[in-house]
């Protein structure tokens, strides 16, 4: 929890400083070039800086291209409806319809700022069009420059720490499940806190991927996505454990397997041996004598479901390993 608060606080402070730097840079450049509305460039920089690094690159291109669409629509509508207030509203509606159809609604706010200038000055001369283009250009380029500053090393260290922490917590959860099968009456527990922690780590991994231009940065996203999938399987196992009427004698074998599995949780372990051991265990379970009572029958059925969950749990890790490229393994497993 302390680590989560620290990362969030650091990101908030850095983002605020980037917003300040970007808007100051945009306004200062505009003033030096004699732009009539210098603070409009700061507003555009502000809007653009609220995006990730990759998104800023995309938005820079889209906002420059849609600028000319905005100029054309503004000129046509104003010629048809020469009342600036009414024309402005109609232009916003037309731009919304166009950019919604093109999946470019993220450009609407910036184009709204530009349209307001055309309605204020009622001037569509070449000089005015160039002037407004410079406003957009300065705003998005200032944001693009400032957004290159990203605490990559700090964020990556936090992700590595979160991975180590999630591995340790997963081992502890598996141990508790094993104990659950050993004890009667069983102690009820949940994995909600673990799931919440993974969700926050996954969000940070997505942020890291969107804000770095390095190769293979989706490694962390894939890792935490895999752990979240395993967490959902654990929830299913706990649901079955809570409903199992009794712990049949076969549960001891499953308990031993879970404790064996917990030793191979680390991110770099390909669970081929664990898969083979589980297949052997499932064949062994099928050769067991038939249950003598209804209670034992129901418990054995739940136990078989738990084995199937474990099979999915292990397969989930293998699927993650299979999805990694050799370059990713070389980059992230070297230590």
C-alpha positions as CSV (number, residue, x, y, z in Angstrom):
1,X,0.0,0.0,0.0
2,X,2.9,2.4,0.8
3,X,4.5,1.7,-2.6
4,X,1.1,2.3,-4.3
5,X,0.7,5.7,-2.6
6,X,4.3,6.7,-3.3
7,X,4.0,5.9,-7.0
8,X,0.7,7.7,-7.3
9,X,1.9,10.8,-5.5
10,X,5.1,10.9,-7.6
11,X,3.2,10.6,-10.8
12,X,0.8,13.3,-9.7
13,X,3.6,15.7,-8.9
14,X,5.5,15.0,-12.1
15,X,2.4,15.4,-14.2
16,X,1.6,18.8,-12.6
17,X,5.1,20.0,-13.3
18,X,4.9,18.8,-16.9
19,X,1.6,20.7,-17.3
20,X,3.2,23.8,-16.0
21,X,6.4,23.5,-18.1
22,X,4.4,22.7,-21.3
23,X,2.0,25.6,-20.9
24,X,4.8,28.1,-20.1
25,X,6.8,27.0,-23.1
26,X,3.8,27.3,-25.4
27,X,2.8,30.7,-24.2
28,X,6.4,32.0,-24.2
29,X,7.0,30.8,-27.8
30,X,3.7,32.4,-28.9
31,X,4.5,35.7,-27.3
32,X,7.9,35.8,-29.0
33,X,6.2,35.1,-32.4
34,X,3.6,37.8,-31.8
35,X,0.6,35.4,-31.7
36,X,-2.6,37.3,-30.9
37,X,-3.9,34.7,-28.5
38,X,-0.8,33.3,-26.8
39,X,-2.7,31.7,-23.9
40,X,-4.7,29.6,-26.4
41,X,-1.5,27.8,-27.3
42,X,-1.0,27.1,-23.6
43,X,-4.5,25.6,-23.4
44,X,-3.8,23.4,-26.4
45,X,-0.6,22.2,-24.8
46,X,-2.4,21.5,-21.6
47,X,-5.1,19.4,-23.3
48,X,-2.5,17.5,-25.2
49,X,-0.2,16.9,-22.2
50,X,-3.1,15.0,-20.4
51,X,-2.4,12.1,-22.9
52,X,0.4,9.5,-22.8
53,X,3.5,9.8,-24.8
54,X,2.3,7.6,-27.6
55,X,-1.1,9.2,-27.6
56,X,0.5,12.7,-27.8
57,X,2.3,11.6,-31.0
58,X,-0.9,10.4,-32.5
59,X,-2.9,13.5,-31.3
60,X,-0.3,15.8,-32.7
61,X,-0.7,14.4,-36.2
62,X,-4.5,14.2,-35.9
63,X,-4.9,17.8,-34.6
64,X,-2.7,19.2,-37.3
65,X,-4.7,17.4,-40.0
66,X,-8.2,18.1,-38.6
67,X,-7.3,21.8,-38.3
68,X,-7.8,22.2,-42.0
69,X,-11.2,20.4,-41.8
70,X,-12.2,22.8,-39.0
71,X,-11.2,25.9,-41.1
72,X,-13.2,24.6,-44.1
73,X,-16.3,23.8,-42.0
74,X,-16.1,27.1,-40.1
75,X,-15.9,29.1,-43.4
76,X,-18.8,27.3,-45.0
77,X,-21.1,27.5,-42.0
78,X,-20.3,31.2,-41.4
79,X,-21.0,32.0,-45.0
80,X,-24.4,30.4,-44.7
81,X,-25.2,31.6,-41.2
82,X,-23.4,35.0,-40.6
83,X,-24.4,35.2,-36.9
84,X,-21.3,34.2,-35.0
85,X,-23.0,32.7,-31.9
86,X,-25.4,30.5,-34.0
87,X,-22.7,29.7,-36.5
88,X,-20.3,28.6,-33.6
89,X,-22.9,26.2,-32.3
90,X,-23.7,24.7,-35.7
91,X,-20.0,24.3,-36.5
92,X,-19.5,22.4,-33.2
93,X,-22.3,20.1,-34.1
94,X,-20.9,19.4,-37.6
95,X,-17.4,18.9,-36.3
96,X,-18.8,16.5,-33.6
97,X,-20.6,14.4,-36.3
98,X,-17.5,14.3,-38.5
99,X,-14.9,13.5,-35.8
100,X,-17.2,11.0,-34.2
101,X,-17.6,9.2,-37.5
102,X,-13.8,9.3,-38.0
103,X,-13.1,8.2,-34.3
104,X,-11.2,11.5,-33.7
105,X,-13.3,13.1,-31.0
106,X,-10.1,13.7,-29.0
107,X,-9.4,16.5,-31.4
108,X,-12.7,18.3,-30.9
109,X,-11.7,20.5,-27.9
110,X,-8.6,21.9,-29.6
111,X,-10.6,22.6,-32.8
112,X,-13.3,24.3,-30.7
113,X,-10.6,26.7,-29.5
114,X,-9.6,27.5,-33.0
115,X,-13.2,27.9,-34.2
116,X,-13.9,30.4,-31.4
117,X,-11.1,32.6,-32.8
118,X,-12.5,32.6,-36.3
119,X,-15.9,33.5,-34.9
120,X,-14.4,36.3,-32.7
121,X,-12.4,38.0,-35.4
122,X,-14.7,37.0,-38.3
123,X,-11.6,36.7,-40.5
124,X,-10.8,33.8,-42.9
125,X,-7.9,35.5,-44.7
126,X,-4.7,33.5,-45.5
127,X,-2.8,35.3,-42.8
128,X,-5.5,34.5,-40.2
129,X,-5.5,30.8,-41.3
130,X,-1.7,30.7,-40.9
131,X,-1.9,32.5,-37.6
132,X,-4.3,29.9,-36.2
133,X,-2.3,27.0,-37.6
134,X,0.7,28.3,-35.7
135,X,-1.4,28.3,-32.5
136,X,-2.2,24.6,-32.9
137,X,1.4,23.8,-34.0
138,X,3.1,25.5,-31.1
139,X,0.6,24.0,-28.6
140,X,1.0,20.4,-29.7
141,X,4.7,20.6,-30.3
142,X,5.3,22.0,-26.9
143,X,3.3,19.2,-25.4
144,X,5.1,16.7,-27.6
145,X,8.5,18.0,-26.3
146,X,7.6,18.0,-22.6
147,X,5.9,14.6,-22.8
148,X,9.2,13.0,-23.7
149,X,10.2,13.4,-20.1
150,X,9.1,10.2,-18.3
151,X,10.4,8.5,-15.2
152,X,11.1,5.3,-17.0
153,X,13.7,3.9,-14.6
154,X,11.6,4.7,-11.5
155,X,8.5,3.2,-13.0
156,X,10.3,0.1,-14.2
157,X,11.8,-0.4,-10.7
158,X,8.3,-0.1,-9.3
159,X,7.0,-2.7,-11.8
160,X,9.8,-5.1,-10.9
161,X,9.1,-4.6,-7.2
162,X,5.4,-5.2,-7.8
163,X,6.2,-8.4,-9.7
164,X,8.3,-9.7,-6.9
165,X,5.6,-8.8,-4.4
166,X,2.8,-10.5,-6.5
167,X,4.9,-13.7,-6.7
168,X,5.3,-13.8,-2.9
169,X,1.6,-13.1,-2.3
170,X,0.7,-15.9,-4.8
171,X,2.9,-18.4,-3.0
172,X,1.2,-17.4,0.3
173,X,-2.2,-17.8,-1.3
174,X,-1.4,-21.3,-2.6
175,X,-0.1,-22.3,0.8
176,X,-3.3,-21.1,2.4
177,X,-5.3,-23.1,-0.2
178,X,-3.2,-26.2,0.7
179,X,-3.8,-25.6,4.4
180,X,-7.5,-25.2,3.6
181,X,-7.5,-28.8,2.2
182,X,-5.8,-30.0,5.4
183,X,-8.1,-28.4,7.9
184,X,-11.6,-29.2,9.0
185,X,-13.5,-26.9,9.5
186,X,-11.7,-24.8,6.9
187,X,-10.8,-21.2,7.5
188,X,-12.4,-18.9,4.9
189,X,-10.3,-16.3,3.2
190,X,-10.4,-14.1,0.1
191,X,-8.1,-12.8,-2.6
192,X,-9.7,-9.4,-3.1
193,X,-6.7,-7.4,-1.8
194,X,-4.4,-9.4,-4.1
195,X,-6.7,-8.8,-7.1
196,X,-6.8,-5.0,-6.3
197,X,-3.1,-4.9,-6.1
198,X,-2.7,-6.7,-9.5
199,X,-5.2,-4.3,-11.1
200,X,-3.2,-1.3,-10.0
201,X,0.0,-2.9,-11.2
202,X,-1.6,-3.7,-14.5
203,X,-2.7,0.0,-14.9
204,X,0.9,1.1,-14.1
205,X,2.2,-1.4,-16.7
206,X,-0.2,0.0,-19.3
207,X,1.0,3.5,-18.5
208,X,4.6,2.4,-18.9
209,X,3.8,0.9,-22.3
210,X,2.1,4.0,-23.5
211,X,4.9,6.3,-22.3
212,X,8.0,4.6,-23.5
213,X,9.3,4.2,-27.0
214,X,11.5,1.3,-26.1
215,X,10.9,-2.1,-27.7
216,X,9.0,-5.0,-26.0
217,X,7.6,-2.8,-23.2
218,X,4.3,-4.7,-23.3
219,X,6.2,-7.4,-21.3
220,X,4.8,-6.0,-18.0
221,X,1.3,-5.7,-19.4
222,X,1.4,-9.4,-20.4
223,X,2.8,-10.5,-17.1
224,X,0.1,-8.7,-14.9
225,X,-2.6,-9.8,-17.4
226,X,-1.5,-13.4,-16.8
227,X,-1.5,-13.0,-13.0
228,X,-5.0,-11.4,-13.1
229,X,-6.2,-14.4,-15.1
230,X,-4.7,-16.7,-12.5
231,X,-6.3,-14.7,-9.7
232,X,-9.7,-15.3,-11.3
233,X,-9.0,-19.0,-11.3
234,X,-8.0,-18.8,-7.7
235,X,-11.4,-17.2,-6.9
236,X,-13.1,-20.2,-8.6
237,X,-11.0,-22.6,-6.6
238,X,-11.9,-20.9,-3.3
239,X,-15.6,-20.9,-4.3
240,X,-15.4,-24.7,-4.7
241,X,-13.4,-25.2,-1.5
242,X,-16.0,-23.4,0.5
243,X,-18.8,-25.6,-0.8
244,X,-16.9,-28.9,-0.5
245,X,-18.8,-30.9,2.2
246,X,-15.7,-32.7,3.5
247,X,-12.0,-33.2,2.8
248,X,-11.7,-36.7,1.3
249,X,-8.5,-38.6,1.7
250,X,-7.6,-37.8,-2.0
251,X,-7.3,-34.1,-1.0
252,X,-3.9,-34.9,0.6
253,X,-2.4,-35.7,-2.8
254,X,-3.9,-32.4,-4.2
255,X,-2.4,-30.5,-1.2
256,X,1.0,-31.9,-1.9
257,X,0.8,-30.9,-5.5
258,X,-0.3,-27.3,-4.7
259,X,2.7,-27.0,-2.3
260,X,5.0,-28.4,-5.0
261,X,3.5,-26.0,-7.6
262,X,4.1,-23.0,-5.3
263,X,7.8,-23.5,-5.6
264,X,7.7,-22.7,-9.3
265,X,5.7,-19.5,-9.3
266,X,8.6,-17.2,-10.5
267,X,8.0,-15.3,-13.7
268,X,10.8,-17.1,-15.6
269,X,9.6,-20.7,-14.9
270,X,8.0,-22.5,-17.8
271,X,5.7,-25.0,-16.0
272,X,6.2,-28.0,-18.3
273,X,7.2,-30.3,-15.5
274,X,4.2,-29.1,-13.4
275,X,1.8,-29.8,-16.2
276,X,3.2,-33.4,-16.6
277,X,2.9,-33.9,-12.8
278,X,-0.7,-32.7,-12.9
279,X,-1.6,-35.0,-15.7
280,X,-0.1,-37.9,-13.8
281,X,-2.1,-36.9,-10.7
282,X,-5.4,-36.7,-12.7
283,X,-4.8,-40.2,-14.1
284,X,-4.1,-41.4,-10.5
285,X,-7.4,-39.8,-9.3
286,X,-9.4,-41.7,-12.0
287,X,-8.0,-45.0,-10.7
288,X,-9.2,-44.3,-7.1
289,X,-12.0,-46.5,-5.7
290,X,-15.5,-45.1,-6.2
291,X,-16.9,-43.0,-3.3
292,X,-18.9,-44.9,-0.7
293,X,-21.2,-42.0,0.5
294,X,-23.1,-39.1,-1.1
295,X,-21.0,-36.6,0.9
296,X,-17.8,-38.2,-0.3
297,X,-19.1,-38.2,-3.9
298,X,-19.8,-34.5,-3.8
299,X,-16.5,-33.7,-2.2
300,X,-14.6,-35.8,-4.8
301,X,-16.5,-33.9,-7.5
302,X,-15.4,-30.6,-6.1
303,X,-11.9,-31.9,-5.7
304,X,-11.9,-32.8,-9.4
305,X,-13.1,-29.3,-10.3
306,X,-10.2,-27.9,-8.2
307,X,-7.8,-30.1,-10.2
308,X,-9.3,-28.7,-13.5
309,X,-8.8,-25.2,-12.1
310,X,-5.2,-26.0,-11.3
311,X,-4.8,-27.3,-14.9
312,X,-6.1,-24.0,-16.2
313,X,-3.9,-22.1,-13.7
314,X,-0.7,-23.8,-15.0
315,X,-1.8,-23.6,-18.6
316,X,-2.3,-19.8,-18.2
317,X,1.4,-19.5,-17.1
318,X,2.5,-21.6,-20.1
319,X,0.4,-19.6,-22.5
320,X,2.1,-16.4,-21.1
321,X,5.6,-18.0,-21.6
322,X,4.7,-19.1,-25.1
323,X,3.6,-15.6,-26.0
324,X,6.9,-14.0,-25.2
325,X,9.4,-13.4,-27.9
326,X,13.0,-14.4,-27.6
327,X,14.0,-10.7,-27.6
328,X,11.6,-10.1,-24.6
329,X,13.1,-13.0,-22.7
330,X,16.6,-11.8,-23.4
331,X,15.7,-8.2,-22.3
332,X,13.8,-9.1,-19.2
333,X,15.1,-12.4,-18.0
334,X,18.8,-11.6,-18.1
335,X,18.9,-10.9,-14.4
